[in-house]
Amino acid sequence: MPTSHDVEAEVRATVLALFETWRMMGVEATDASLAHFADDFTGLGTGPGDYYPDREAVRTLFVREKEDMTYTSTLDILWMTVRLLHPTLALVEGQMRSEIYLESETHVVEPRFSFVLANRNQRW
């Protein structure tokens, strides 16, 4: 039986893989990112009306964002915590740092993130 430390490591690896695939460009990268989302996914963003009722809405968001990404950037995770709410349910909270290089200027953003992940069929 996996320990809570093992489960936390699995969840952490899943979140890191999602961020890595999201940064990549192209349809394949979008599909790789969406592979981390459950078929019955729903989500909320931080702005008014940021509601994503399904995976297709997230796909539309990712495609739109990637079309606007004509710049280079970095992405680092400043901190991330994983709390097991149940052996098959985890809350992930953290903060990332991205340096965006645009028109010979560097812009730094440090947004926070939170996810609730469920383990289904041995997959977070």
Backbone as a printed PyTorch tensor [residue, N CA C, xyz], in Angstrom:
tensor([[[  0.8390,  -1.1780,   0.0000],
         [  0.0000,   0.0000,   0.0000],
         [  0.8880,   1.2460,   0.0000]],

        [[  0.6210,   2.2140,  -0.9020],
         [  1.4630,   3.4070,  -0.9580],
         [  1.3100,   4.2620,   0.2960]],

        [[  2.4100,   4.8710,   0.7000],
         [  2.3740,   5.7680,   1.8520],
         [  1.8630,   7.1380,   1.3940]],

        [[  1.5110,   7.9950,   2.3610],
         [  1.0530,   9.3410,   1.9980],
         [  2.1800,  10.1040,   1.2990]],

        [[  3.4320,   9.8220,   1.6740],
         [  4.5680,  10.4650,   1.0110],
         [  4.6310,  10.0560,  -0.4630]],

        [[  4.3930,   8.7710,  -0.7560],
         [  4.3860,   8.2810,  -2.1380],
         [  3.2710,   8.9470,  -2.9370]],

        [[  2.1000,   9.0470,  -2.3290],
         [  0.9510,   9.6590,  -3.0060],
         [  1.2260,  11.1320,  -3.2770]],

        [[  1.7760,  11.8340,  -2.3010],
         [  2.1080,  13.2450,  -2.4960],
         [  3.1100,  13.4130,  -3.6390]],

        [[  4.0850,  12.5230,  -3.7350],
         [  5.0670,  12.5760,  -4.8160],
         [  4.3950,  12.3410,  -6.1680]],

        [[  3.4520,  11.4100,  -6.2330],
         [  2.7130,  11.1580,  -7.4800],
         [  1.9160,  12.3910,  -7.8920]],

        [[  1.2300,  13.0030,  -6.9430],
         [  0.4200,  14.1910,  -7.2330],
         [  1.3240,  15.3260,  -7.7080]],

        [[  2.4160,  15.5370,  -7.0060],
         [  3.3740,  16.5830,  -7.3720],
         [  3.9000,  16.3640,  -8.8000]],

        [[  4.2400,  15.1410,  -9.1310],
         [  4.7410,  14.8260, -10.4710],
         [  3.6730,  15.0940, -11.5310]],

        [[  2.4240,  14.8000, -11.2160],
         [  1.3300,  15.0500, -12.1580],
         [  1.1830,  16.5390, -12.4400]],

        [[  1.2250,  17.3500, -11.3920],
         [  1.0930,  18.7970, -11.5640],
         [  2.2740,  19.3540, -12.3560]],

        [[  3.4750,  18.9200, -12.0490],
         [  4.6520,  19.3800, -12.7900],
         [  4.5730,  18.9840, -14.2600]],

        [[  4.1050,  17.7830, -14.5470],
         [  3.9480,  17.3370, -15.9390],
         [  2.9210,  18.1930, -16.6730]],

        [[  1.8370,  18.5440, -15.9920],
         [  0.8340,  19.4170, -16.6050],
         [  1.4490,  20.7580, -16.9790]],

        [[  2.1970,  21.3720, -16.0610],
         [  2.8150,  22.6600, -16.3610],
         [  3.8110,  22.5480, -17.5140]],

        [[  4.5820,  21.4890, -17.5380],
         [  5.5690,  21.3140, -18.6170],
         [  4.8860,  21.1750, -19.9810]],

        [[  3.8330,  20.3790, -20.0580],
         [  3.1560,  20.2200, -21.3470],
         [  2.4390,  21.5010, -21.7460]],

        [[  1.9230,  22.2450, -20.7620],
         [  1.2400,  23.4960, -21.0790],
         [  2.1900,  24.4940, -21.7220]],

        [[  3.4340,  24.5360, -21.2930],
         [  4.4100,  25.4950, -21.8280],
         [  4.7920,  25.1950, -23.2760]],

        [[  4.6750,  23.9640, -23.6880],
         [  5.0590,  23.5860, -25.0440],
         [  4.0490,  24.1530, -26.0420]],

        [[  4.4800,  24.3470, -27.2700],
         [  3.6210,  24.9200, -28.2960],
         [  3.0540,  23.8160, -29.1900]],

        [[  1.9650,  24.1080, -29.8620],
         [  1.3920,  23.2040, -30.8530],
         [  0.2120,  22.4090, -30.3290]],

        [[ -0.5060,  21.8370, -31.2690],
         [ -1.7010,  21.0570, -30.9550],
         [ -1.3590,  19.8530, -30.0970]],

        [[ -0.2260,  19.2070, -30.3880],
         [  0.1680,  18.0360, -29.6120],
         [  0.3810,  18.3970, -28.1520]],

        [[  0.9560,  19.5670, -27.9140],
         [  1.1860,  20.0080, -26.5350],
         [ -0.1360,  20.2790, -25.8310]],

        [[ -1.0860,  20.8860, -26.5430],
         [ -2.4050,  21.1290, -25.9570],
         [ -3.0630,  19.8050, -25.6110]],

        [[ -2.9810,  18.8480, -26.5160],
         [ -3.5540,  17.5250, -26.2480],
         [ -2.8580,  16.8480, -25.0690]],

        [[ -1.5340,  16.9990, -24.9770],
         [ -0.7990,  16.4090, -23.8570],
         [ -1.2180,  17.0540, -22.5390]],

        [[ -1.4480,  18.3560, -22.5520],
         [ -1.9250,  19.0390, -21.3480],
         [ -3.3100,  18.5370, -20.9600]],

        [[ -4.1850,  18.4500, -21.9340],
         [ -5.5600,  18.0320, -21.6530],
         [ -5.6520,  16.5820, -21.2050]],

        [[ -4.6550,  15.7830, -21.5100],
         [ -4.6450,  14.3890, -21.0600],
         [ -4.6120,  14.3120, -19.5300]],

        [[ -4.2140,  15.4010, -18.8740],
         [ -4.1790,  15.4390, -17.4120],
         [ -5.5390,  15.7860, -16.8080]],

        [[ -6.5110,  16.1440, -17.6410],
         [ -7.8280,  16.5540, -17.1690],
         [ -8.8190,  15.4040, -17.3290]],

        [[ -9.6500,  15.1990, -16.3270],
         [-10.6800,  14.1580, -16.3900],
         [-11.7270,  14.5230, -17.4390]],

        [[-12.3740,  13.5080, -17.9860],
         [-13.4260,  13.7470, -18.9740],
         [-14.5370,  14.6310, -18.4220]],

        [[-14.8110,  14.5310, -17.1230],
         [-15.8850,  15.3150, -16.5200],
         [-15.3530,  16.5380, -15.7640]],

        [[-14.2200,  17.0770, -16.2210],
         [-13.5920,  18.2360, -15.6010],
         [-14.5240,  19.4470, -15.5980]],

        [[-14.4840,  20.2170, -14.5030],
         [-15.0200,  21.5760, -14.4360],
         [-14.0130,  22.3960, -13.6510]],

        [[-13.9420,  23.6790, -13.9410],
         [-12.9720,  24.4980, -13.2300],
         [-13.3610,  25.9560, -13.1880]],

        [[-12.7330,  26.6630, -12.2620],
         [-12.9300,  28.0950, -12.1000],
         [-11.5850,  28.7910, -12.2200]],

        [[-11.6060,  29.9840, -12.8070],
         [-10.4120,  30.8150, -12.8510],
         [-10.4970,  31.8690, -11.7680]],

        [[ -9.6840,  32.8900, -11.8890],
         [ -9.6560,  33.9200, -10.8600],
         [-10.4050,  35.1820, -11.2530]],

        [[-10.7950,  35.3060, -12.4960],
         [-11.4900,  36.5090, -12.9420],
         [-12.9890,  36.2990, -13.0590]],

        [[-13.7170,  37.3890, -13.2200],
         [-15.1680,  37.2730, -13.3920],
         [-15.4920,  36.4440, -14.6380]],

        [[-16.3530,  35.4940, -14.4730],
         [-16.7560,  34.6650, -15.6050],
         [-15.7700,  33.5930, -15.9990]],

        [[-14.7110,  33.4100, -15.2310],
         [-13.7260,  32.3670, -15.5350],
         [-14.2540,  31.0140, -15.0620]],

        [[-15.1750,  30.4850, -15.8110],
         [-15.7620,  29.1710, -15.5170],
         [-15.5450,  28.2920, -16.7280]],

        [[-15.0240,  27.1090, -16.5080],
         [-14.7350,  26.1650, -17.5800],
         [-15.5550,  24.9040, -17.3200]],

        [[-16.6940,  24.7660, -17.9960],
         [-17.6090,  23.6690, -17.6840],
         [-17.1300,  22.2960, -18.1450]],

        [[-16.1220,  22.2710, -19.0410],
         [-15.6810,  20.9820, -19.5610],
         [-14.2940,  21.1100, -20.1850]],

        [[-13.7730,  19.9820, -20.6360],
         [-12.4310,  19.9620, -21.2300],
         [-12.3570,  20.8050, -22.4970]],

        [[-13.4240,  20.8570, -23.2620],
         [-13.4090,  21.6370, -24.5000],
         [-13.2270,  23.1270, -24.2100]],

        [[-13.8230,  23.6150, -23.1300],
         [-13.6350,  25.0130, -22.7480],
         [-12.1820,  25.2800, -22.3730]],

        [[-11.5440,  24.3230, -21.7100],
         [-10.1300,  24.4670, -21.3690],
         [ -9.2830,  24.4130, -22.6370]],

        [[ -9.6480,  23.5410, -23.5590],
         [ -8.9270,  23.4690, -24.8420],
         [ -8.9720,  24.8340, -25.5360]],

        [[-10.1400,  25.4400, -25.5840],
         [-10.2990,  26.7490, -26.2240],
         [ -9.4130,  27.7850, -25.5390]],

        [[ -9.3910,  27.7640, -24.2060],
         [ -8.5290,  28.6800, -23.4510],
         [ -7.0610,  28.4550, -23.7970]],

        [[ -6.6060,  27.2040, -23.7750],
         [ -5.2010,  26.9020, -24.0650],
         [ -4.8170,  27.3270, -25.4830]],

        [[ -5.6780,  27.0360, -26.4550],
         [ -5.3790,  27.4080, -27.8430],
         [ -5.2630,  28.9240, -27.9660]],

        [[ -6.2060,  29.6440, -27.3620],
         [ -6.1810,  31.1130, -27.4200],
         [ -4.9220,  31.6490, -26.7510]],

        [[ -4.5790,  31.1250, -25.5820],
         [ -3.3830,  31.6040, -24.8810],
         [ -2.1240,  31.3230, -25.6880]],

        [[ -2.0440,  30.1420, -26.2760],
         [ -0.8350,  29.7870, -27.0280],
         [ -0.7010,  30.6080, -28.3140]],

        [[ -1.8250,  30.9920, -28.9120],
         [ -1.7620,  31.8570, -30.0890],
         [ -1.1380,  33.2010, -29.7400]],

        [[ -1.3630,  33.6710, -28.5180],
         [ -0.8160,  34.9530, -28.0690],
         [  0.6030,  34.8360, -27.5290]],

        [[  1.1140,  33.6210, -27.3970],
         [  2.4490,  33.4260, -26.8290],
         [  3.5090,  33.4990, -27.9270]],

        [[  3.8000,  34.7170, -28.3510],
         [  4.8160,  34.9300, -29.3810],
         [  6.1440,  35.3330, -28.7590]],

        [[  6.3020,  35.0650, -27.5070],
         [  7.4680,  35.4720, -26.7430],
         [  8.0750,  34.2410, -26.0780]],

        [[  9.2670,  34.4090, -25.5510],
         [  9.8750,  33.3370, -24.7710],
         [  9.6430,  33.6180, -23.2900]],

        [[  9.6740,  32.5530, -22.5210],
         [  9.4250,  32.7120, -21.0930],
         [ 10.0470,  31.5520, -20.3270]],

        [[ 10.1080,  31.7350, -19.0260],
         [ 10.5320,  30.6670, -18.1270],
         [  9.3710,  30.3810, -17.1840]],

        [[  9.4050,  29.2280, -16.5710],
         [  8.3840,  28.8800, -15.5870],
         [  9.0430,  28.0720, -14.4860]],

        [[  8.9350,  28.5590, -13.2770],
         [  9.4770,  27.8610, -12.1150],
         [  8.3910,  27.7760, -11.0610]],

        [[  8.3910,  26.6940, -10.3210],
         [  7.4750,  26.5420,  -9.2020],
         [  8.2040,  27.0420,  -7.9560]],

        [[  7.6860,  28.1030,  -7.3490],
         [  8.3140,  28.6590,  -6.1510],
         [  8.0370,  27.7880,  -4.9400]],

        [[  6.8020,  27.3250,  -4.8200],
         [  6.4350,  26.4080,  -3.7470],
         [  5.1570,  25.6890,  -4.1430]],

        [[  5.0020,  24.5060,  -3.5980],
         [  3.8110,  23.7090,  -3.8530],
         [  3.5800,  22.8090,  -2.6500]],

        [[  2.3620,  22.7970,  -2.1620],
         [  2.0000,  21.8880,  -1.0820],
         [  0.9250,  20.9390,  -1.5810]],

        [[  0.9600,  19.7410,  -1.0810],
         [ -0.0390,  18.7220,  -1.4070],
         [ -0.6370,  18.2550,  -0.0950]],

        [[ -1.9490,  18.3720,   0.0250],
         [ -2.6410,  17.8730,   1.2120],
         [ -3.6280,  16.8130,   0.7790]],

        [[ -3.5000,  15.6460,   1.3630],
         [ -4.4460,  14.5750,   1.0640],
         [ -5.7180,  14.8060,   1.8660]],

        [[ -6.8130,  14.9500,   1.1420],
         [ -8.1110,  15.1090,   1.7720],
         [ -8.7650,  13.7540,   2.0100]],

        [[ -8.2950,  12.7930,   1.2450],
         [ -8.7890,  11.4130,   1.2580],
         [ -7.7110,  10.6300,   0.4980]],

        [[ -7.6030,   9.3370,   0.6510],
         [ -6.5630,   8.6150,  -0.0950],
         [ -6.6500,   8.7890,  -1.6160]],

        [[ -7.8220,   9.1800,  -2.1230],
         [ -7.9680,   9.3630,  -3.5680],
         [ -8.3000,  10.8040,  -3.9470]],

        [[ -8.0740,  11.7520,  -3.0250],
         [ -8.3990,  13.1540,  -3.2830],
         [ -7.3190,  14.0430,  -2.6730]],

        [[ -6.7570,  14.9410,  -3.4900],
         [ -5.6630,  15.7960,  -3.0110],
         [ -5.9160,  17.2500,  -3.3800]],

        [[ -5.5490,  18.1220,  -2.4680],
         [ -5.5820,  19.5560,  -2.7110],
         [ -4.1470,  20.0120,  -2.9350]],

        [[ -3.9140,  20.6860,  -4.0530],
         [ -2.5810,  21.1830,  -4.3970],
         [ -2.6630,  22.7040,  -4.4500]],

        [[ -1.7650,  23.3520,  -3.7280],
         [ -1.6820,  24.8070,  -3.7600],
         [ -0.2310,  25.1870,  -3.9750]],

        [[ -0.0190,  26.2780,  -4.6850],
         [  1.3490,  26.6930,  -4.9050],
         [  1.4400,  28.0430,  -5.5690]],

        [[  2.6670,  28.3930,  -5.8970],
         [  2.9240,  29.6490,  -6.5890],
         [  4.0190,  29.4040,  -7.6060]],

        [[  3.8150,  29.9630,  -8.7760],
         [  4.8170,  29.8440,  -9.8290],
         [  5.4220,  31.2110, -10.1110]],

        [[  6.5170,  31.1970, -10.7900],
         [  7.1700,  32.4260, -11.2280],
         [  7.4700,  32.2690, -12.7140]],

        [[  7.0430,  33.2500, -13.4730],
         [  7.3060,  33.2270, -14.9030],
         [  7.9690,  34.5370, -15.2930]],

        [[  9.0540,  34.4210, -16.0190],
         [  9.7050,  35.5900, -16.6000],
         [  9.3700,  35.5770, -18.0850]],

        [[  8.7770,  36.6540, -18.5330],
         [  8.3410,  36.7690, -19.9210],
         [  9.2300,  37.8090, -20.5890]],

        [[  9.8510,  37.4170, -21.6920],
         [ 10.7620,  38.2900, -22.4120],
         [ 10.0360,  38.8290, -23.6410]],

        [[  9.7120,  40.1150, -23.5830],
         [  8.8780,  40.7220, -24.6140],
         [  9.4280,  42.1020, -24.9520]],

        [[  9.7470,  42.2940, -26.2150],
         [ 10.2360,  43.5850, -26.6960],
         [ 11.4010,  44.1040, -25.8550]],

        [[ 12.3930,  43.2770, -25.6900],
         [ 13.6190,  43.5550, -24.9350],
         [ 13.3750,  43.9920, -23.4840]],

        [[ 12.2540,  43.5960, -22.9400],
         [ 11.9670,  43.8160, -21.5260],
         [ 11.6110,  42.4830, -20.8840]],

        [[ 11.8970,  42.3910, -19.6040],
         [ 11.5380,  41.2000, -18.8350],
         [ 10.3870,  41.5570, -17.8970]],

        [[  9.3210,  40.8010, -18.0030],
         [  8.1590,  40.9790, -17.1340],
         [  8.0740,  39.7430, -16.2420]],

        [[  7.8860,  39.9600, -14.9570],
         [  7.8170,  38.8580, -14.0040],
         [  6.4090,  38.7930, -13.4230]],

        [[  5.8220,  37.6030, -13.4650],
         [  4.5280,  37.3710, -12.8260],
         [  4.6970,  36.1800, -11.8900]],

        [[  3.9900,  36.2270, -10.7650],
         [  4.0800,  35.1550,  -9.7740],
         [  2.6760,  34.7560,  -9.3080]],

        [[  1.8890,  34.1680, -10.2080],
         [  0.5270,  33.7870,  -9.8170],
         [  0.5140,  32.5530,  -8.9180]],

        [[ -0.5220,  32.4790,  -8.1180],
         [ -0.7560,  31.2860,  -7.2930],
         [ -1.6820,  30.3540,  -8.0470]],

        [[ -1.6740,  29.1080,  -7.6500],
         [ -2.5610,  28.1310,  -8.2710],
         [ -3.0960,  27.1840,  -7.2210]],

        [[ -4.2250,  26.5950,  -7.5290],
         [ -4.7790,  25.5370,  -6.6790],
         [ -5.5390,  24.5610,  -7.5600]],

        [[ -5.4180,  23.2990,  -7.2150],
         [ -6.0820,  22.2090,  -7.9220],
         [ -6.6440,  21.2340,  -6.9050]],

        [[ -7.7210,  20.6170,  -7.2560],
         [ -8.1840,  19.4400,  -6.5280],
         [ -8.0510,  18.2910,  -7.5080]],

        [[ -7.2800,  17.2920,  -7.1380],
         [ -7.0580,  16.1400,  -7.9980],
         [ -7.6960,  14.9100,  -7.3800]],

        [[ -8.3290,  14.1370,  -8.2290],
         [ -8.9170,  12.8700,  -7.8000],
         [ -8.1810,  11.7320,  -8.5010]],

        [[ -7.9720,  10.6590,  -7.7970],
         [ -7.3360,   9.4910,  -8.3750],
         [ -8.4140,   8.5720,  -8.9160]],

        [[ -8.3590,   8.3600, -10.2290],
         [ -9.3000,   7.4570, -10.8810],
         [ -8.5230,   6.4610, -11.7070]],

        [[ -8.8130,   5.2100, -11.5120],
         [ -8.1380,   4.1470, -12.2780],
         [ -6.6150,   4.2570, -12.1910]],

        [[ -6.1050,   4.4820, -10.9800],
         [ -4.6680,   4.5730, -10.7180],
         [ -4.0060,   5.7660, -11.3840]],

        [[ -4.7740,   6.8110, -11.6880],
         [ -4.2380,   7.9950, -12.3580],
         [ -4.7770,   9.2580, -11.7110]],

        [[ -3.8910,  10.2100, -11.3730],
         [ -4.3210,  11.4730, -10.7800],
         [ -4.7400,  12.4210, -11.8660]]])
